[in-house]
């Protein structure tokens, strides 16, 4: 039986929201604005280790069970924990620790409930020569760490998902290499990455290295992120590998899952882009209910539409999803689909930052026209009613060297906020304006997949349907395990339809802006 809880949060109710009042005038929408709410520069961060020469990431989620979204910032100086003060502000808290002491140096982070006890556990990727770490949470933000066998490489994004269908979360770890500045790639002395790793989650909550479930030849790209995606809609999660230095080492890869975590390369997906890709976001760009891809790059990201037959087509220019490849927006990194303005159309956010090796850009790109500018600004593409996007100025004007962005409603006002991570800082951005509060959807999973990662949620607004997937993984980071559906000028979601990870289907009725809907896996 489906458990459905429609619980009004402490959001201010929008006047006149009467579910029976079908003749109400449309709600009004404004342009969204992002404002810097809290800044955590290097000087305020703990630094037990050398913080240089690594990437940075941030994981969002409620780590202490108080109902507010917290954060773990992973960077080379040592991962740092931030608690939400209950007013929407992230505050550094040294009591968030691992094994009773400082958390290890990091190269990205991800949160997920690994042991099924309804609190969020932790992955920390690490630089070459260090083993990546799994931290089990005691429910208050104290983690007990275990190192991952075979991970003494440049581990980047850790992507949790139930790849083998046994109701627990497995782990794909993308790997690069950190002992070259890129010149070795160009001159041919560096021909592969360190080797991606794959871990099966065992019944005793240990992780067994089963990289052998992937073809060896496809595991040595320069992999910043492996994005879970059911691109062929067969009910299991496949994996899209975003590869840097694609022209020199290996283009992006689509790895098809047979449902039991046996992966094969799909060379016919028409999605093996040759990029300097730092990450790939999964979402429905054109409201056809199948997952599309937006992958970052040096020289501008690319939007690939899923045609529904397992193949993709480049729709970047056709849908206006172009970001100019100039010196203030050349190098894009972390990215996510998100309905930022809550107008019921999916938007795209991509953070930018100087690579830091401007002398290599021209040679790598084959042209001197590209300038890896010192100040590069984050970009937001707002989705429109006609299915197109446009580049919007929403106040996201941070020009420093960002690497990651994570999504979550930190102030619980009904719209998603952002946290960015870069060299070497973390910043919290408050989202206001837009169409006001939307509907927050929380999923109660089964077994040790407590957030139902992999579930497909489709809401109805009049004759339209909007689809999102519970896939928190993002570049070097993880979004809060929640979904945010805007209603735009409408007054309600008319329906919510869930396809759970095992293919079970459930439906629920309407939901109003400002409400949190909790749905349980039947």
N, C-alpha and C positions, 0 to 999 in steps of 0.2 A: 504494500500500500504506500502511496506517495504521501510523505509528510510535507505539508506546505504551511509555512509561517509567514504571514504578512505583518511585519513588525515596523511600526513607524519609529524612525530614529528621532534624535533630538533636533532634527532640522526644523527651521521655521516653515510651517505649512504655507503653501501658496494659497492665497484667498480664492474661494470659489471653486475648489476642486471637488466637485460633486459627481460621482460616477454615473448618476442618472441624468445629468444635465448635458445632453448631447448638442444643444444649440449654443453653448458657450463660445464667445469669440476666441480666436487663436491666441495662445500665449505669445508674448513678445520675446524676441531674441536680440541680443546685442553681440558685438564683436568680443571674443574672449581676450583676456589680458593675463599675461604671466608676469608676476612681480617677485623679485628676489626676497625671500622671507628670512632665510638664515644662511650664513656663509661660514664655512669651516675651512680656513686656509691652513697651510702646512704648519704654521707656527702653533696652531691650537690642537694639532693631532699628536697622538703618541707615536714615537718613532724609536722602536727597539732595534730595528734593522735598517740597513741602507734602503732608502725609499726609491732610489733611481733605477732606471732601465727596466721598469715593469709597466704593465697596463693597470688600470684601476676599474673597479666595478662596485655596484651597490645593490644589496638585496633588501627588499622591503617586505614587511610582514609583522604580525603581532607576535613577538617573541616571549612576552610575559603574561599573556592571557587577560589583559585588561581591556581589550576591545579596541585599542588604538594601534595604528601602524607604526612600527619601529624600523630601524635600519641598521645594517651592518655594512661598513665601508671597507672594502678590501684593497689595500695598497701595499707597496713594498716595505713601508716602515712598520707594518704590523696592523692587522685588521682592527677596526675600532667599532664599538657598539654605541648606538644612539637610541635612547628611549624617547617616546612621545610623552610630552608633559601633560597630556590631557586637554591641551588647548590648541593642538595642532603643530607644536614646535618640536623639532628634534633637538635633543640635548645630549651631549657626550656623557657617557656613564662608564667609568672605569670598572664598575662591578660586573659588567657584562664581560665574562672572561672565558678562558679555556683551561681546563685542568688546574684551576685555582690561580692562574697567572695570566700575563698578557697573551692576547691571541697572536698567532703566528703571522709573519709577513704574508701578504696576499697578492694575488694577481687576478682579482675578480672574486665574486661571492655569489651564492645562491641559497635560498631558504626553501625547505620543503619538509613536511612531516614524514619522516622515514620509518619510525617505529610504531606509528598508529596510535599514539597517545594524545593526539590533539594539540600538540605544540610543534613549533617549527624548528627543525634541525638545520644544520649548516654545512655547506661545501665551501672550501677555500682553495682556489687554484694557486699554484706557487711557481716561482721561477725555476729555471733549470738547476738541477742538483738538489732540489728539495722535493719531498713527497707531498702531493696534495692531501688535504685533510678533510675527514668527515667529523663534524662535531654534533654529538647527541645532547639535546637540550633537556634540562631537568624541569622545564616549565617556567623558569624565572629568569632565564638568560645566562645561566651557567652551563657551559658546554664541556663535554668529555670527548677528547679527540682521539681519532684513530687514523693512521696514515694509510693511503691507498697504494697497494702493491703495484709496482710497475710504472709509477707516475713521477719518477725523478727526471722529468722533462719540463719543457716550458708549457705547463698546463694553463689553458685559458678558460673559456666558458664551460661551466658544468651544467648540462641539461638533464633534468630529472623527468622521467616519464615511464609509464608501465609498458615497455616495449614488448614483453613476452606474455602479457595478458593474465598474470597470476595475482593481481590485486596488490602489488607493491611497486615501488618506484626504482627503476634501474637508472643508470647514469652513463651518459656519453660525455667524454672530456675531449675538447678540441685542443690540439697542440701546435705550437709554432717552433721557433728556434730563436734564441736570444743572444747568440755569440757572433752575430754578424750585423753590420749596419746597413746591409743591402748590397754593398759592393760585391760581396761574394756571390750573391744571387745573379747579378748582372754579368759578372765575368765567368760564371759557370762553375765556380768551385763549390758552391752550395746548390744542390739539386733537389733537396727534399726537406720536409719538416721533421720534427723529432718523432712523430708517429702518434696519431690519435689513440685514445684508450676507451674501452667499453667495459662496463661493470654490471654484472647481474646481481640483483639484490636477493640474498638468500633468506630462508625462513628464520634464521637466528640473527638477522639484521646485520650480518657481515656482507661485504661486497667482494665478489669473485671476479677477477680479471678474465673476461671472455672476449678479448679483442679478436680472437679467432673466428667469431661469428660474422666478421666483415672480411671482404676480399683484401688481402694484404696490399695489393697494388693501389687501392683507393684510400689507404690510411696514412699517407705521407705527404699530403698537401700542407700548405701553411694555413692551418685551420683556426680562425678566430672564434667561430661559433658553429655548432651543429643545431639546427632548428627543427624540433619535432613538428611534423605536419602530415596529416592524412591526405596527401595530394591526390591519391587514386580512389579515395572514398570507399575503401574496402573494410573499414572498421578498425584498422590498426594504425599505429603511428610510424610513419616513415621518417627520414632524416635528410634535411638539406644542409650540405656543408658549404659554408661561406669561406672562400679561400683568398688570401692575399697572394700577390705575385702570381696570379693565374697564368700569365703568358709565359712565365719562366719555370714554374714548378708544376702546378696542376690547376685547371679550371674548377669552378664550383661543381659539386657533385650532388645528384639526387640518389639516395640509397633507399631502395624499396624493401620493406619489411614483409616477411611471409606470415606474420602474426605470431611467430615464436622466436622473434629476435634473430632470425637468420636474414642477413642483409645482402642484397645484390645491387650493383650499379644499374640505374636506368639511363642508358645512353641515348634513349629516344625521347626523353622528356622535353627536348628543345629548351632546356633551362640551365645547361652547363655554360654559364657565362664566363668569359675570360675577363676577370676583374682584379682589382686590388681591393677585394671585399673584406670589410671588417665585421659585418654582421648582416643578418637577414631576418626581417619581421614577417610574421604570418598573419593574414587577415583577409577579410572580404572587401575588396576595393570597389566592386561593381554590383553588389547586392544580388548575386546569383547563387549564393549559398555554398560555394566551393572556395577553398582557401587559396589566396594569391600570395605572391612574394614581393617584398620590397627590399632590395639588397644595396648596401652602401658601397662606396667606391671612391677612388681618387678620380675626380673629373665628373662627379655627379652620380647619384643613385639611379637604379633602374627598377621600374615597376613591371612585374610579369603577371599577366592574367592567366589563370588556370582555365582552360577551355572545357574542362569537365571530362575529358577523355584521357587524362594523364599527360597532356602536353600543355605548354605555356607559350604565350606570345608577348613580345615586348610592347607595352602600351604606355610607356613613359611620356612620349610626346603627344600621343593621341588623347590622353586624359589630362594633359597639362600638369603632370607630376614631375616637371623638370626643375632642378635646382641649378642655377648658373654655375659653371665651372670657372669662377674667377678667384682672385687671390683672397677674397674674404669668405669663400664658401667652396673651396676646392676639395678638401679631404673630409669625407663623412665617416662616422664611426657607429656608435650605438643608435638604434632606431626601433620604433614601435608603432603599430597601428593603435589608435585611441580616438574615441569621440571626445575631443578636447572641449569643444563648445557645446556638447550635449544637444546638438540639433538633429540627432538620429542619423547622421552621415559620418562614416569613418574618416578620420583625419590621419595624417602621418607626421611624426616628429623625428628629426635626425639631428644629432649633435655633431659639431664639427670641431676640428682642432688641427693645428699645424703638426705635420709629421715629425718635424725637427731635423729633417735631412734634405733641405731644399736643393742641394747640389745634385741629388739623385733623381729629382722629379722629372726633369727634361729628358734624361737618358732613359729612364724607365718607361715614360709615356711616349717616347719617340717624337717629342715636340718641345720646343722652347717656349711655347705660348702659355704653358701652365706655370703659375707661381704659387708656391706653398706659403701663403702669407702668414705673418706672425699672428695677426688677429683674424680669426675665422669665427663667424657667427652662426649660432644654431638656427635651424630652419623648421618652419611649420607649414605643411601643405593642408589646407582646409578642404574637406570634401563638400561637394555641392549637390543640389537636387538633381541635376542632369547627369550625375556620375563623374563629373570632371573634378579636378583639384585646382587650387590657385595658391600661390605663395603669399603668405599673410604675415604682416608685421604685428606681432602680438606682444611685443616687449621682451622677447627672448633674446637679449642683446649681449649676452656674455661672449666675449671674444677670445677667451683663453683656450688652453689646449684640452678640450673635453675628450673623453673616451667612451662614456656610458651614460645612459639615461634609464630610469626606472619609474613606473607608474603606480600611483596609489592615492586614495583620498585621505590624506593625512589629517586634514582638519574636519573631516566628517560633515562637510557642507553639501554633499551630494554631487560633486563633480571631481574628476581625477586631477591630482596635482603631480608635479614632477620632482625628481631628485636627480641631479647630474653629478658625475664624478670625472675628475681629470687630473692633470699633472700640476700641482699635487694638492687637491682640494676636493671638498664635497659641498654642494649647494642645494638648497631647498627652495622650490619655486611654487608660489601659491597661484592657483588658477581661479579667476573670477570672470564675471560677465557671462557671455554666451547665452544659453537659454535657461539658465538656472539649474536647479537640482534635477537629476535624472533618477533612475532606478538602479540600485545596487543589488547584484545577484550573488549570493553565496551558495556554494554547492557542498553538501555533506556526502562524502564518498563512502566507500566500503573498504574493508580490510585495512591495508596500509597505504591506500591511495585516498587519504582522507579529504583532499580537496578536489577529487574527481578530475585529476589532470587528464586531458584528452577529450573531455566532454564537449559536445557541440550544442550551443544554446541559440535558439532562434526565437526572436520576439516579433509579434505582429503589431503594427500600427496602421489601422485602417486596412488598406489593400497591400501595404508594403510589408516585407519581411527583412529583418536585419539579423545577421548571424555573427557570433563571436565564438571563439574556442577558449577553453580553460587551458592555456599554454603559457605559464608565467615566464619561461626562460627568455632572456634577451641578452644582448651583447655584454659579456663579462658580468652579467647581473641577473636579477630576477624581479619581475613586477610582483606587487601584492597579489595573492591568490583570490582575486575578486574580479567581477565583470561589471562594467559601468555602461548602462544603456540610456542614452538620451531620448527624450520624446519630442524634442523640437517644439513646434507650435501646437502640437497635440496636447491632450490633457491626461493621457494614460497610455500604458501598454495594454493592448487588448488581449494578448495571450503570451504565454511563455512555453516553448516546446524544447525539451531536452532529449538529446540522444546521448546516453551514458556510455562510458568507455566499453562496456560489454555489448552494446547494441540495444539495450533496453531503452524504451521510449516512455516519457511521461509528459503530461500537459497540465498547465495550471491557468487560472483565469487572469483577470486584469490586475494591473499594479499601477499605483499613482506616483508621480514625481515626489521624491523625498523619502520613499519607502525602501526598506531593505527586504528582499525576498529570499528566504532560505528554503532550498529544495533538497530533499534527501533522495538518494539513489534507491529505487524500489527493490 
